[in-house]
Amino acid sequence: MRKQKKLLSYQISLIPEKSGGYTVLVATLPGCVSYGSTLEEATQNAREAIELHLGNLAAHKEAIPEDNETVPVFTTLVQVTPTYA
């Protein structure tokens, strides 16, 4: 009997860039960043980046973070006045 591969889900943030396209961040996987010209391309590139990131963690015998499919994500804008200006 073949062992079925585990399916993991990771929440991604798609951030529109002023110059076009989308930067993709994966909060559960620090350092896992990608980009795509369209939402579809950004999402596909995120899948590839996540797979490569998980492979790198496994190769270095580091823990694989659990998926976070059910974790709510909240975003908001925070305005600040820079003190250096």
Long-range contacts (C-beta under 8 A, 24 or more apart in sequence): 8-54, 8-64, 8-66, 8-67, 9-67, 9-68, 9-69, 10-50, 10-67, 10-68, 11-68, 11-69, 11-71, 11-73, 12-43, 12-46, 13-73, 13-75, 14-39, 14-42, 14-43, 24-49, 26-50, 26-53, 27-68, 27-73, 28-65, 28-66, 28-67, 28-68, 29-53, 29-54, 29-65
